[in-house]
Amino acid sequence: MRILLTTYGSRGDVEPLAALGAALRALGADARVSAPGDEEFAALLARAGVPLFPAFAPVREWAKEMIRIRTKSAPDDIAALISSQAAIIVGRQYEVLSTAAEGCDAIVAFGLFPSCAAARLVAEKKGVRYMLGTFCPIWLPSARNRPHEYPGHPLPADVTDNRALWDFDIATKNALFGEAINGLRARLGLPPLDDVRAYVYGNPVLLACDPVLGPWQPSDLIEAVQTGAAILPDERPLPEALEAFLRDGAPPVYVGFGSIAVAKEAARVAVEAIRAHGRRVVIARGWAELVPIDDWDDCFAVGEVNQQALFRRVAVAMHHGGAGTTVAAARAGAPQVIVPQIGDQPYWARRIAELGIGAAHDGPKPTTASLAAVLEKALAPETQARANAVARLIRADGAEVAAKLLLETMDRVSV
């Protein structure tokens, strides 16, 4: 079977597809990935041995610009921005994916809703099978959780029934994305849709997240096939300079915000909070390009490194709460401090607190005092003990399980 895995997103969206693509290829499937062509993602997929078909544009600068605009805009203006960007993404991704999917039997789409919509349209026009994938249960309709709230479309304050709120979500997605999707459908000679969410989501959905960290309770609103998280094995050694720093003292606290372009001030707040506990610091530069705040020898800055190896050597992993970073730290047994910024990150912050394997900061902009208080909880011996216990429960075979389920499930997915 030839399968195209596609996303338009950051590293947290791309790396699981590299793992899933490698697992599919190990099972004899001809898997390929369409993802942003940023240099770091090209290297990642090359390491996994999975062919890359670049998306319509690199994502790093686009994402940073979108975050910059959103932080300075009113909700209604952000909603208009989302819709205008959706039209660009749907149209241009449709062109790219039409080529990438040539000869494929199935398309599995992850990431931004407009990109998934483009994948669904390509599958429809080519008459091939399609499935949506996601890395977090909160994106799926369920009576147990509320839908994500979009700028300019707040959930009704007087409605507490989650089913009713998910109906409201249909209207929201139609308002934000309907014009872009139906506009392209008209140009392709296809009839308009009344419910773009149902079209893009389909049924069933592949939920590629760990069932301990992000458990899925069966819902009569949608069928989800859950596996463990798709983790790409990483055998790369840590840089020698980092190894020397780690050997030279007590385990440090890791600080990194991944693909989130947080303010440079975040480094100062984090370092001061960590120093208040007498701990050393490893700062991951990330897309925010964080750097040490001074030349003290208790801080070490790193670029892209093997997180799987590094997290086994730290006292705490302090991060933004991306799904990939959360599962990497949990699997390594590293207590966590999550400072959630956007999307599903508040969910992962809540989950690590509920599991007792870390602490969640209340809000995206900590002060030195507020972050130091949260870090104190993560450094507690009982948190480390609980993190060690939960680490043993995290699935290590999520990519293989997902690949097998995907091949089996595709047999019953309608074209």
Secondary structure, DSSP 8 states (H G I E B T S, - for coil): -EEEEE--S-HHHHHHHHHHHHHHHHTT-EEEEEE---HHHHHHHHHHT--EEE-SS-SHHHHHHHHHHHHTS-HHHHHHHHHHHHHHHHHHHHHHHHHHTTT-SEEEE-SSHHHHHHHHHHHHHHT-EEEEEES-GGGS--TTS----BTTB---TT---HHHHHHHHHHHHHHHHHHHHHHHHHHTT----S-HHHHHH-SSEEEES-TTTS-----SS--EEEE------------HHHHHHHHTSS--EEEE-TT----THHHHHHHHHHHTTT--EEEE-TTTT---SS--TTEEEESS--HHHHGGG-SEEEE---HHHHHHHHHHT--EEE---STTHHHHHHHHHHHTSEEE-SSSS--HHHHHHHHHHHTSHHHHHHHHHHHTTS-S-HHHHHHHHHHHHGGGS--
